[in-house]
Amino acid sequence: MAKTRLPSWIVSDAFWARVEPLIPPRAPRPSRGKYARKPGAGRKPKPARLVFEAIVYVLRTGCQWKALPHERFGSASAIHQRFLEWEQTGVFRALWQAGLAEYDDMEGIAWRWQSIDGALVKAPLALESVGSNPTDRGKKWKQANGVGGRAWHPAVARRDRRQSA
């Protein structure tokens, strides 16, 4: 029997079994004054697996939070709020560390030899073609004089808006 391949944003049961222990329990809402919510009242929180699947969907597809499919994941702002909560509690850092540890056990990471690639200097030919400021390319003072060799000057030095032409 062939193994069925899931879409890249669907979280498999095996992957969720590894992620679920890293998800913190939902903290109760702080009360805002005299009004006390009755037990069981209000909208139920989204299941953590659905929220995690929505976050993976955003990461895999590159869509904006507001472009999440509403019929599958519900409110995009609620998903984003849980993402911010989890980010503050360190869920994604713990997930990254667990993934690194697992990969190190499977393949081995050469921790002593690491390299970083980057460029911290300007391109050498950029200043020649652009000039000091790229927004000054079309300014009048850098253009050549007209055919007669005379610089262009306006006929009237200054005119008030109230004056007639």
N, CA, C and O of each residue as an XYZ file, in Angstrom:
660
protein
N       0.829     -1.172      0.000
C       0.000      0.000      0.000
C       0.879      1.242      0.000
O       1.775      1.371      0.834
N       0.627      2.148     -0.924
C       1.440      3.356     -1.060
C       1.083      4.362      0.028
O      -0.068      4.470      0.451
N       2.079      5.074      0.456
C       1.881      6.099      1.475
C       1.267      7.332      0.808
O       1.799      7.831     -0.183
N       0.169      7.815      1.342
C      -0.464      8.991      0.749
C       0.280     10.246      1.190
O       0.685     10.382      2.344
N       0.446     11.147      0.248
C       1.161     12.386      0.533
C       0.154     13.488      0.853
O      -0.782     13.737      0.094
N       0.369     14.137      1.992
C      -0.507     15.218      2.419
C      -0.044     16.532      1.788
O       1.130     16.668      1.443
N      -0.943     17.492      1.634
C      -0.492     18.823      1.213
C       0.526     19.369      2.221
O       0.518     18.982      3.389
N       1.386     20.255      1.769
C       2.526     20.679      2.579
C       2.137     21.438      3.841
O       2.962     21.560      4.746
N       0.919     21.951      3.936
C       0.541     22.707      5.125
C      -0.252     21.879      6.124
O      -0.500     22.347      7.235
N      -0.656     20.672      5.769
C      -1.406     19.832      6.709
C      -0.424     19.159      7.654
O       0.580     18.589      7.226
N      -0.724     19.234      8.937
C       0.143     18.685      9.972
C      -0.239     17.226     10.187
O      -1.380     16.921     10.535
N       0.710     16.336      9.980
C       0.424     14.908     10.151
C       0.325     14.568     11.646
O       0.753     15.343     12.502
N      -0.244     13.401     11.938
C      -0.385     12.971     13.336
C       0.973     12.767     13.995
O       1.153     13.082     15.171
N       1.924     12.239     13.233
C       3.262     12.002     13.794
C       3.953     13.327     14.125
O       4.602     13.446     15.164
N       3.814     14.314     13.250
C       4.431     15.621     13.494
C       3.739     16.329     14.664
O       4.400     16.946     15.499
N       2.421     16.239     14.720
C       1.690     16.873     15.804
C       2.047     16.248     17.155
O       2.065     16.945     18.170
N       2.330     14.949     17.178
C       2.729     14.295     18.430
C       4.033     14.880     18.958
O       4.255     14.901     20.169
N       4.895     15.352     18.068
C       6.152     15.981     18.501
C       5.957     17.445     18.882
O       6.665     17.958     19.749
N       5.006     18.122     18.243
C       4.796     19.555     18.478
C       3.928     19.805     19.701
O       4.161     20.768     20.432
N       2.936     18.961     19.936
C       1.948     19.204     20.991
C       2.550     19.418     22.383
O       2.054     20.278     23.110
N       3.592     18.684     22.794
C       4.151     18.951     24.131
C       4.790     20.338     24.259
O       4.975     20.827     25.373
N       5.124     20.971     23.144
C       5.759     22.291     23.192
C       4.755     23.429     23.295
O       5.125     24.557     23.620
N       3.482     23.140     23.020
C       2.440     24.171     23.044
C       2.017     24.411     24.488
O       1.642     23.463     25.178
N       2.067     25.662     24.966
C       1.662     25.930     26.354
C       0.138     25.877     26.503
O      -0.583     26.127     25.537
N      -0.354     25.558     27.693
C      -1.808     25.586     27.896
C      -2.321     27.020     27.793
O      -1.593     27.966     28.094
N      -3.546     27.177     27.378
C      -4.138     28.498     27.180
C      -4.374     29.168     28.527
O      -5.024     28.600     29.405
N      -3.845     30.373     28.685
C      -4.035     31.118     29.935
C      -5.446     31.684     29.974
O      -5.970     32.092     28.938
N      -6.073     31.717     31.143
C      -7.419     32.302     31.220
C      -7.361     33.810     30.961
O      -6.358     34.467     31.238
N      -8.454     34.333     30.428
C      -8.517     35.769     30.146
C      -8.555     36.553     31.447
O      -9.209     36.137     32.404
N      -7.861     37.683     31.490
C      -7.975     38.518     32.692
C      -9.338     39.216     32.704
O      -9.870     39.591     31.659
N      -9.883     39.379     33.902
C     -11.193     40.048     33.984
C     -10.988     41.551     33.802
O      -9.973     42.110     34.218
N     -11.965     42.184     33.178
C     -11.868     43.618     32.889
C     -12.931     44.394     33.670
O     -13.784     45.043     33.066
N     -12.894     44.339     34.947
C     -13.856     45.125     35.711
C     -14.908     44.275     36.386
O     -14.648     43.146     36.803
N     -16.105     44.836     36.488
C     -17.191     44.209     37.236
C     -17.787     43.004     36.516
O     -18.206     42.034     37.147
N     -17.818     43.079     35.185
C     -18.468     42.007     34.427
C     -17.659     40.722     34.527
O     -16.457     40.723     34.263
N     -18.301     39.639     34.902
C     -17.655     38.330     34.981
C     -18.344     37.397     33.992
O     -19.564     37.233     34.027
N     -17.575     36.803     33.133
C     -18.130     35.885     32.151
C     -18.567     34.599     32.841
O     -17.856     34.071     33.696
N     -19.714     34.109     32.473
C     -20.211     32.866     33.040
C     -19.385     31.705     32.505
O     -18.915     31.763     31.369
N     -19.198     30.657     33.290
C     -18.437     29.508     32.795
C     -19.110     28.905     31.565
O     -20.315     28.652     31.570
N     -18.347     28.684     30.541
C     -18.864     28.087     29.318
C     -19.468     29.084     28.356
O     -19.892     28.703     27.265
N     -19.519     30.348     28.728
C     -20.095     31.357     27.839
C     -19.024     31.860     26.873
O     -17.827     31.731     27.129
N     -19.468     32.422     25.784
C     -18.546     33.003     24.808
C     -18.116     31.991     23.761
O     -18.483     30.817     23.803
N     -17.342     32.479     22.842
C     -16.859     31.634     21.743
C     -15.750     30.716     22.236
O     -14.861     31.147     22.970
N     -15.800     29.480     21.842
C     -14.791     28.503     22.250
C     -13.463     28.811     21.554
O     -13.459     29.219     20.393
N     -12.347     28.622     22.241
C     -11.057     28.853     21.587
C     -10.792     27.806     20.507
O     -11.270     26.674     20.583
N     -10.035     28.204     19.526
C      -9.698     27.284     18.427
C      -8.757     26.202     18.938
O      -7.905     26.471     19.785
N      -8.902     24.993     18.437
C      -7.978     23.926     18.850
C      -6.544     24.279     18.450
O      -6.312     24.882     17.402
N      -5.596     23.899     19.292
C      -4.199     24.249     19.057
C      -3.683     23.647     17.744
O      -2.873     24.265     17.052
N      -4.146     22.459     17.410
C      -3.676     21.838     16.161
C      -4.141     22.621     14.936
O      -3.384     22.766     13.977
N      -5.365     23.122     14.953
C      -5.870     23.928     13.847
C      -5.088     25.237     13.725
O      -4.786     25.682     12.617
N      -4.762     25.851     14.861
C      -3.983     27.091     14.854
C      -2.586     26.825     14.299
O      -2.081     27.590     13.478
N      -1.967     25.734     14.751
C      -0.631     25.403     14.257
C      -0.663     25.099     12.761
O       0.251     25.479     12.030
N      -1.691     24.428     12.314
C      -1.823     24.128     10.893
C      -1.988     25.415     10.083
O      -1.451     25.523      8.981
N      -2.723     26.387     10.616
C      -2.882     27.671      9.934
C      -1.558     28.419      9.866
O      -1.255     29.051      8.854
N      -0.769     28.355     10.929
C       0.546     29.006     10.920
C       1.450     28.350      9.889
O       2.163     29.039      9.159
N       1.426     27.036      9.823
C       2.218     26.322      8.813
C       1.734     26.689      7.410
O       2.539     26.804      6.486
N       0.417     26.871      7.247
C      -0.137     27.275      5.949
C       0.437     28.635      5.517
O       0.835     28.814      4.365
N       0.472     29.578      6.452
C       1.026     30.906      6.132
C       2.510     30.796      5.778
O       2.976     31.440      4.838
N       3.242     29.989      6.523
C       4.677     29.841      6.263
C       4.951     29.139      4.936
O       5.874     29.521      4.216
N       4.172     28.132      4.609
C       4.411     27.361      3.380
C       3.945     28.087      2.121
O       4.604     28.010      1.084
N       2.809     28.795      2.203
C       2.278     29.446      1.004
C       2.768     30.876      0.860
O       2.760     31.416     -0.247
N       3.193     31.503      1.949
C       3.644     32.881      1.885
C       2.502     33.882      1.814
O       2.726     35.046      1.485
N       1.287     33.453      2.115
C       0.149     34.371      2.038
C       0.132     35.294      3.260
O       0.814     35.038      4.252
N      -0.636     36.342      3.175
C      -0.803     37.245      4.308
C      -1.768     36.606      5.304
O      -2.521     35.694      4.963
N      -1.730     37.103      6.548
C      -2.597     36.535      7.566
C      -4.061     36.682      7.179
O      -4.849     35.758      7.380
N      -4.432     37.824      6.631
C      -5.839     38.055      6.271
C      -6.279     37.213      5.076
O      -7.474     37.128      4.791
N      -5.332     36.588      4.374
C      -5.680     35.753      3.222
C      -5.855     34.279      3.591
O      -6.034     33.440      2.708
N      -5.806     33.956      4.877
C      -6.054     32.568      5.293
C      -7.463     32.153      4.885
O      -8.390     32.954      5.003
N      -7.650     30.932      4.412
C      -8.996     30.479      4.051
C      -9.912     30.460      5.277
O      -9.718     29.665      6.197
N     -10.890     31.327      5.275
C     -11.787     31.472      6.426
C     -12.593     30.209      6.675
O     -12.848     29.847      7.823
N     -12.994     29.539      5.605
C     -13.829     28.343      5.776
C     -13.056     27.183      6.400
O     -13.670     26.282      6.971
N     -11.737     27.180      6.307
C     -10.934     26.098      6.898
C     -10.413     26.455      8.288
O     -10.468     25.640      9.208
N      -9.898     27.700      8.434
C      -9.211     28.065      9.673
C      -9.988     29.053     10.546
O      -9.642     29.229     11.714
N     -11.007     29.689     10.023
C     -11.753     30.665     10.814
C     -11.103     32.043     10.753
O     -10.499     32.418      9.748
N     -11.237     32.775     11.828
C     -10.780     34.158     11.885
C      -9.255     34.241     11.806
O      -8.542     33.621     12.596
N      -8.774     35.014     10.840
C      -7.328     35.178     10.673
C      -6.733     35.962     11.836
O      -5.597     35.708     12.237
N      -7.486     36.910     12.380
C      -6.946     37.694     13.494
C      -6.802     36.834     14.756
O      -5.872     37.036     15.536
N      -7.715     35.879     14.959
C      -7.584     34.977     16.109
C      -6.363     34.076     15.950
O      -5.657     33.807     16.922
N      -6.115     33.610     14.730
C      -4.934     32.779     14.467
C      -3.667     33.595     14.712
O      -2.721     33.118     15.339
N      -3.661     34.823     14.212
C      -2.478     35.673     14.380
C      -2.242     35.999     15.852
O      -1.097     36.060     16.299
N      -3.312     36.207     16.600
C      -3.173     36.475     18.034
C      -2.528     35.299     18.751
O      -1.648     35.494     19.589
N      -2.955     34.079     18.432
C      -2.338     32.894     19.048
C      -0.882     32.742     18.601
O      -0.031     32.325     19.387
N      -0.596     33.080     17.339
C       0.788     33.055     16.856
C       1.654     33.984     17.703
O       2.755     33.609     18.105
N       1.163     35.192     17.975
C       1.929     36.146     18.791
C       2.106     35.640     20.216
O       3.171     35.815     20.807
N       1.070     35.012     20.773
C       1.180     34.444     22.123
C       2.252     33.354     22.160
O       3.099     33.335     23.053
N       2.206     32.462     21.194
C       3.169     31.363     21.146
C       4.580     31.881     20.889
O       5.550     31.339     21.419
N       4.692     32.902     20.096
C       6.016     33.464     19.813
C       6.611     34.061     21.083
O       7.811     33.925     21.324
N       5.790     34.718     21.896
C       6.277     35.302     23.147
C       6.665     34.238     24.162
O       7.611     34.430     24.926
N       5.956     33.127     24.181
C       6.280     32.071     25.146
C       7.432     31.168     24.680
O       7.891     30.315     25.439
N       7.896     31.351     23.446
C       9.063     30.607     22.982
C       8.760     29.269     22.336
O       9.635     28.405     22.278
N       7.546     29.076     21.850
C       7.168     27.801     21.233
C       8.017     27.528     19.992
O       8.504     26.414     19.803
N       8.192     28.532     19.159
C       8.892     28.313     17.889
C      10.392     28.129     18.085
O      11.039     27.409     17.325
N      10.941     28.778     19.102
C      12.356     28.555     19.422
C      12.557     27.121     19.933
O      13.517     26.448     19.558
N      11.648     26.672     20.782
C      11.736     25.297     21.295
C      11.553     24.297     20.162
O      12.224     23.265     20.130
N      10.649     24.594     19.229
C      10.444     23.715     18.070
C      11.696     23.664     17.204
O      12.080     22.598     16.725
N      12.332     24.815     17.004
C      13.573     24.874     16.214
C      14.683     24.080     16.907
O      15.413     23.333     16.255
N      14.808     24.238     18.214
C      15.844     23.511     18.956
C      15.597     22.006     18.936
O      16.538     21.222     18.820
N      14.334     21.604     19.049
C      14.019     20.173     18.995
C      14.307     19.616     17.606
O      14.800     18.496     17.473
N      14.000     20.396     16.571
C      14.300     19.960     15.210
C      15.799     19.845     14.966
O      16.254     18.902     14.318
N      16.566     20.800     15.480
C      18.036     20.724     15.342
C      18.595     19.506     16.075
O      19.468     18.813     15.554
N      18.094     19.248     17.278
C      18.579     18.097     18.045
C      18.249     16.796     17.319
O      19.074     15.884     17.267
N      17.047     16.710     16.762
C      16.660     15.496     16.043
C      17.500     15.316     14.774
O      17.925     14.205     14.456
N      17.731     16.409     14.060
C      18.569     16.316     12.856
C      20.005     15.961     13.220
O      20.672     15.221     12.497
N      20.477     16.492     14.346
C      21.834     16.169     14.788
C      21.947     14.687     15.113
O      22.977     14.074     14.833
N      20.910     14.100     15.697
C      20.922     12.661     15.979
C      20.874     11.835     14.698
O      21.526     10.796     14.598
N      20.088     12.307     13.705
C      19.922     11.546     12.462
C      21.138     11.675     11.530
O      21.706     10.670     11.102
N      21.521     12.892     11.228
C      22.568     13.148     10.233
C      23.874     13.626     10.841
O      24.950     13.351     10.310
N      23.781     14.325     11.928
C      24.965     14.901     12.554
C      25.236     16.295     12.010
O      25.291     16.501     10.797
N      25.403     17.237     12.906
C      25.725     18.614     12.530
C      27.162     18.873     12.957
O      27.538     18.603     14.098
N      27.956     19.394     12.042
C      29.343     19.737     12.355
C      29.342     21.054     13.126
O      29.470     22.127     12.537
N      29.197     20.962     14.449
C      29.069     22.156     15.266
C      30.361     22.974     15.304
O      30.312     24.185     15.520
N      31.494     22.347     15.101
C      32.759     23.088     15.146
C      33.002     23.875     13.875
O      33.711     24.882     13.901
N      32.431     23.441     12.768
C      32.668     24.120     11.501
C      31.358     24.681     10.981
O      30.487     23.941     10.523
N      31.236     25.953     11.055
C      30.065     26.642     10.530
C      30.561     27.839      9.733
O      31.618     28.392     10.037
N      29.820     28.236      8.735
C      30.207     29.420      7.960
C      28.989     30.292      7.732
O      27.851     29.824      7.709
N      29.263     31.561      7.566
C      28.214     32.535      7.290
C      28.621     33.263      6.026
O      29.781     33.635      5.848
N      27.655     33.458      5.157
C      27.912     34.171      3.916
C      27.186     35.507      3.976
O      26.028     35.584      4.386
N      27.875     36.542      3.567
C      27.238     37.853      3.559
C      28.153     38.871      2.896
O      29.355     38.649      2.750
N      27.574     39.968      2.507
C      28.330     41.061      1.902
C      28.037     42.329      2.679
O      26.876     42.702      2.851
N      29.070     42.984      3.143
C      28.906     44.181      3.950
C      29.474     45.421      3.271
O      29.643     46.451      3.924
N      29.768     45.348      1.991
C      30.306     46.504      1.269
C      29.382     46.839      0.109
O      28.591     46.006     -0.334
N      29.493     48.071     -0.376
C      28.685     48.467     -1.525
C      29.262     47.854     -2.789
O      30.441     47.506     -2.848
N      28.424     47.731     -3.781
C      28.888     47.230     -5.075
C      29.876     48.241     -5.656
O      29.606     49.441     -5.618
N      31.024     47.785     -6.197
C      32.062     48.725     -6.618
C      31.659     49.639     -7.772
O      32.132     50.773     -7.836
N      30.819     49.191     -8.670
C      30.474     50.005     -9.828
C      29.187     50.808     -9.620
O      28.768     51.538    -10.519
N      28.575     50.689     -8.483
C      27.292     51.356     -8.274
C      27.428     52.873     -8.263
O      26.579     53.565     -8.826
N      28.467     53.403     -7.643
C      28.610     54.851     -7.546
C      28.885     55.490     -8.897
O      28.468     56.626     -9.123
N      29.568     54.808     -9.799
C      29.864     55.370    -11.110
C      28.601     55.557    -11.941
O      28.457     56.573    -12.621
N      27.689     54.598    -11.895
C      26.524     54.660    -12.763
C      25.387     55.483    -12.184
O      24.553     55.988    -12.936
N      25.332     55.631    -10.870
C      24.189     56.267    -10.255
C      24.489     57.694     -9.811
O      23.656     58.579    -10.004
N      25.627     57.933     -9.238
C      25.911     59.238     -8.677
C      25.714     59.195     -7.177
O      25.466     58.138     -6.596
N      25.828     60.360     -6.556
C      25.780     60.386     -5.099
C      24.401     60.014     -4.556
O      24.294     59.354     -3.523
N      23.352     60.438     -5.252
C      22.008     60.160     -4.782
C      21.155     59.751     -5.975
O      21.002     60.551     -6.897
N      20.598     58.557     -6.004
C      19.849     58.103     -7.174
C      18.613     58.945     -7.482
O      18.129     58.926     -8.613
N      18.095     59.681     -6.504
C      16.912     60.492     -6.775
C      17.252     61.779     -7.519
O      16.346     62.474     -7.979
N      18.539     62.113     -7.646
C      18.950     63.351     -8.321
C      19.262     63.156     -9.793
O      19.811     64.063    -10.419
N      18.935     62.013    -10.367
C      19.319     61.738    -11.754
C      18.742     62.734    -12.752
O      19.442     63.136    -13.682
N      17.490     63.142    -12.587
C      16.850     63.972    -13.602
C      16.785     65.441    -13.255
O      15.964     66.156    -13.830
N      17.603     65.924    -12.351
C      17.532     67.317    -11.955
C      18.104     68.219    -13.044
O      18.947     67.797    -13.837
N      17.638     69.459    -13.072
C      17.999     70.406    -14.124
C      19.481     70.761    -14.101
O      20.071     70.937    -15.167
N      20.102     70.874    -12.939
C      21.482     71.341    -12.901
C      22.470     70.337    -13.480
O      23.611     70.701    -13.766
N      22.069     69.104    -13.657
C      22.974     68.108    -14.222
C      22.785     67.956    -15.723
O      23.540     67.227    -16.367
N      21.792     68.630    -16.293
C      21.548     68.497    -17.721
C      22.415     69.488    -18.494
O      22.828     70.517    -17.960
N      22.683     69.167    -19.746
C      23.482     70.034    -20.606
C      22.671     71.264    -20.998
O      21.442     71.260    -20.930
N      23.387     72.334    -21.416
C      22.723     73.552    -21.873
C      22.055     73.306    -23.215
O      22.338     72.319    -23.895
N      21.161     74.221    -23.586
C      20.458     74.094    -24.851
C      21.379     74.262    -26.047
O      22.595     74.352    -25.879
N      20.815     74.305    -27.267
C      21.588     74.366    -28.502
C      22.381     75.660    -28.607
O      23.517     75.642    -29.079
N      21.816     76.772    -28.181
C      22.502     78.051    -28.276
C      23.612     78.207    -27.266
O      24.360     79.181    -27.346
N      23.756     77.318    -26.337
C      24.806     77.401    -25.341
C      24.423     78.244    -24.146
O      25.196     78.352    -23.195
N      23.225     78.854    -24.174
C      22.770     79.680    -23.066
C      22.025     78.840    -22.054
O      21.310     77.907    -22.417
N      22.188     79.162    -20.810
C      21.418     78.485    -19.772
C      19.983     78.976    -19.811
O      19.744     80.130    -20.164
N      19.041     78.152    -19.465
C      17.625     78.503    -19.495
C      17.275     79.264    -18.229
O      17.629     78.840    -17.128
N      16.574     80.398    -18.379
C      16.079     81.167    -17.243
C      14.631     81.504    -17.512
O      14.258     81.724    -18.664
N      13.800     81.551    -16.477
C      12.405     81.932    -16.708
C      12.300     83.397    -17.117
O      13.138     84.211    -16.731
N      11.269     83.739    -17.900
C      11.095     85.105    -18.369
C      10.724     86.037    -17.229
O      11.142     87.195    -17.221
N       9.943     85.556    -16.263
C       9.545     86.359    -15.122
C      10.157     85.727    -13.892
O       9.998     84.529    -13.659
N      10.855     86.526    -13.104
C      11.547     85.989    -11.939
C      10.574     85.457    -10.898
O      10.803     84.394    -10.320
N       9.471     86.200    -10.650
C       8.510     85.772     -9.634
C       7.152     86.334     -9.999
O       7.055     87.460    -10.487
N       6.106     85.564     -9.769
C       4.762     86.027    -10.070
C       3.842     85.571     -8.961
O       3.849     84.400     -8.583
N       3.052     86.488     -8.439
C       2.060     86.137     -7.413
C       0.889     85.458     -8.092
O       0.630     85.693     -9.272
N       0.193     84.632     -7.370
C      -0.959     83.942     -7.936
C      -2.098     84.907     -8.261
O      -2.898     84.642     -9.158
N      -2.175     86.028     -7.535
C      -3.249     86.968     -7.772
C      -3.060     87.790     -9.041
O      -4.022     88.330     -9.587
N      -1.818     87.881     -9.506
C      -1.568     88.669    -10.720
C      -2.095     87.911    -11.922
O      -2.064     86.681    -11.967
N      -2.577     88.662    -12.887
C      -3.016     88.010    -14.104
C      -1.807     87.786    -15.015
O      -0.820     88.517    -14.931
N      -1.883     86.817    -15.848
C      -0.764     86.471    -16.722
C      -0.648     87.454    -17.805
O       0.238     87.338    -18.652
